[in-house]
């Protein structure tokens, strides 16, 4: 069986920023719809291109308990989630289910760990897994029937999506998938606010890992490691770097019960798009399914940022729970 496993927030943010300049909104009340437009297009394009048997989208739901227990500053440097994403998130999840994608989330557990758990169980059973994410951490999951599908760089969208197998991961990082966690423990991960060894960049980390076979080998060689200026630091910060490893290495012992595959509800999706006044996307969606619009619909009109204030997020469990 072929599985498409989507890193939900990674793709939500890309959908939002790809459409942000258009400032698309529901005309009746100025509710933002830009991320929804990008989201449905991305999911449909991925399903068309990869032709999976099952599709699952994973979301974070609150902070990661295990990460915060080790590093209270985990992801603390990140900016607040844009209000337009907070507003659209419940609708994104609703649309995802209507499209026939299972939604998996667990309070206090990072989506990355849930994806890694799913990959471990599915690949062990002989299934093929395609992880959709730009997150470099997923390189440690790649190998055999597990691939990572990484989106093009924001600065160069024409580069297209990149499919990474084990050889592709090693070409990109200089180490095989089995050493990605060791590599990140040494260099750190600024996106997650995990500091590495000061002054140790990718080239030095790769050199050490190739020479000593892994993080423990590097730490054991602290007395003789080159360049010599790092010796005291490696000895003095060994415990912290081991803690880094526990942060960047996925846990795969969580529950994963995808249940029966949901069916795409074309009628309900059309009704959703109609209610959200996403008329151009509705026309394209109906066309994909050989259906004609019931009536002529106006195209979305972008709203100038100064023309309408952004509505405040409605109170609810989604607020403040993204990271």
N, C-alpha and C positions, 0 to 999 in steps of 0.2 A: 504494500500500500504506500502511496505517495502523500506526504503531509506537507502542508504549507503552514509554517509557524511564524506568526507576525508579532514583532515587538511593537505593541500598540502605541505607546506614547512617542516612540521614535518616529513612527509614520504620521501620527497626529500633528506633531510639531512641523514636520516637513510639509504636510498638507496646508497647515495654517500659513506658514511663511511663504509658500509658493503662491498663495492667493491673496496675501495681505494687501498688496497694492490695489487690487481690484475693489477692496472694501465692500464686498457683496453682502447685502442685508435683505431680510424679509421686508417688503415695502410697507406692510400693514403696521408693523410695530418696531422696525429697525433692528430686529434680532439678527445677529451675525450668522452668516451661512457659508463664508469662504472656506473654512476648514472642511465643512460637510461636502462641498463641491469637490475639493481636492481628494477627500477621503474615499468617496464612492468611486471616483475615477481610478485611484490607485489600486483599490481592492479588485475592481473588475479587470484592470489591465494585468495585475499579477495572476489572477485566476486564469485569464485567457492565455497568458504566456507559459505558465507552468503546468497547467492542466492537472492539478492535484486531485486526489480522491477525497481528502478531508482538509478543511481550512479552520485554523484556530487563531484567534487574536488574544494576546495576553496583555493585561493592564496592571499597573501598580495600583494598590488601594491602601493608602497610608504609607508611612515610612517603613523601612526594612529593619525589623527588630534586631536581627543578628548583626547587621552592620553597625547600627547605632550603639549596641552594647560594647563593641570593640573601639569604635571611633565616633564619639558624639558629634564631631564636626562633619560627619559624612554628608556630602552634597550640600553643606551649609552655605557654600559660596554662590550657589545658583540664584539667579534672579527669580522673582515671583513669576508664576505661570501667567501669561497674558490673559486678561479677563475674558477676551473673546473665546479662548480655548476652554476656560472653566465653564462658560455658558453653554458651549456646544457639546461638551463631553457627554452628558447624558443622552443627547440626541444621536451622537456618533455611535454610542454603544447600542442604542435601539436600532439604528439603521444597520449596523454590523450584523445583528442577529437576523434581521429581516432578509438580508442578502444571503443567508445560509452559512455564515461563519459562526462557529462556536466562540463564546466569550468566556475567558478564564481569568479569575482574579481572586486573591486571598489577602485579607487584611493582615498587615504586618510582614508580608512576604514580597520581596521584590520580583517583578515580572521576569527578570533575567533568570532567577533561580527556578521559577516555574517552567520557563522554556527549557532550561538545561535538564530539569527533571523529565519533562516530556521527551526530549531528545534521547536521554539515556534509556528510558523504557521502550520507546518505539524502535530505536535503532537496534537494541538488544533483541527485539523480536523480529528483526530482519526488514523493518520498514525503512523507506527512504524519507529523509527529513530535509526541508529547505527552510533555513532560518532567515527571515527578512528583517534586517537591521543594519544600521551603520556602526553599531557598537563593536569596538575592537575586541572586547572581552570574549565575544562569541567565537573567536578564533580557536579557543581551547576546546570547543565542541566539535570542530570540523574533523572529518576523516571518514573513510569508508563511504557509507551511504548518506553521510551528513554534509551538506553544503551550506555556505552562507551566501545570501544574495544581498549585496551591499549597494545602496543607492549611489548615484553619481555625486561627486563633490558639489557643494552649493555653488562654488565659484566656477564650476565647469559642468553644467548639466548635460552638455552635448556628449560627455564621455560615456553616458549610459550606465546601466546597472552592471555591477561586476560580480561574477560568480566565482567564489573562492572555494577550492578544494584544498586538501592538505598541502599540495605543492604551492598553490596560490598564497596560502597563509605564510609559508616559509619564505616565499619570494618577497612578500610585503614586509614582514617583520624581521626576517633574518634567522628566525628560530621556528621549529616545527610546532604544531598545535599543542603537543605535550608540554612545551616549555613557555607557552604564552603567559600563564599565570605567574611563573617565576620571573619572566621578563617584566611584567607590569609591577610586580612587587619591588623590583629594583629601580625602575625608572619612575614609578608612581603613575597616578592617573588624575590629571588636573580636572577632568570633567566630573570626577566623583570626590574631589578634594582629598585625595590620598597622596601624601608627599612621599617621594622616593628618596634615594640617597642623593644628597646635595652634590651637584656637579656630574652625576652619572647620567649620561644620555644613552640613546639607543645603541650607538656603535660600541660603547664600552660594555654595556649590559650584554649585547650579543657576543662580544669577544669573550667575556667571562663565562657565559653559559656554554658556549662552544668548547671552551678549554676545560671547564670543571664539571660539565654534565648536568648542572641544575643548581638551584638556589642553595641547597645545603652544602654542595661542593664549593660554591663561591664563599660562603661564610666560613667553612672549615679552612679555606686557604687564606684567611685574612692576614696572616703574618707575612706571607710572601707575595701577595697579590700585586699586580702592576696596573696602573702607575702606583708607585709607593705612597703617594700622598693620600690615597684612599684607605690605607691599612687601618689606621686608628678609627676612622669613621665606620668601616665595616665591622670591626670588633665591637665598638661601642654601641652600635645601633642594630645589632643582630636580632635582638628580640623584637624591635619595632618592625623590621623588615619581615620577620616571620609573621607578625600580626598583619602586615600588608598582604601576605600570601593568603591568609584566611579571609581577607576582605575581597580580594579579586578572584579567588577560586570559587566556582559555583558550588552550591549544595544541591544535591539531586535526590534528597530523601523526602520531598514533599508529595502531597497527593496529586495525582493527575488522572481524572476520570472524565474524559471528554463526552461520554454518553453517546446516545444515538445521533447521527449526523442530522443537523437541522436542514430542512429544505428551504430553498429560496422562495419567498412569497412575493411573486411579481406584483400581484394586486395590492398587497400591503405596502410594498416599496413605492409603487406609483402614488398611492394615497399619501404616504409620508412626504414625498417630494412635492406633491400638490399642496399639502398643508404648510410646508416650509416655503412655498412660493419659489421653488427652485425650477423655474419653467424650462430653461434651456437644458438643464441636466435631465429633467423629466422627459423631454422630447427625445433626447439621445437614448435614455434608458428604454423607453417604449420601442424605439427603433431597433434596438439590439434584440428585442424579443418579438419583432415582427408585428408590433401593435401600433395603431395610430392614435394620436391624442384625441380625446373626446371633444375638445374645442380648441380654437386658436388661443395660444397663451403668449403673453408679452414676454420679452426677454428681460433678464435682470438688468437693472440700471445701477451702476456703481454709485455709491453715495460719497460725496466729498466729506473728508473727516470733520470739517467745520460745520457741515450742514445738519448733522444729527449727533447728539451726544450718545456715547455708548451706554447701554442700560447696565445698571448694577446687577451683579450676579445674584440670583435668588438664593436665599439661605437653604442649605441642604447638606447632606452628607458628602457630596462631591467636593465642596469647597475646602481648600487647605489640605487635601488628601492626595495631591498628585505626586509629591516626592517626600 
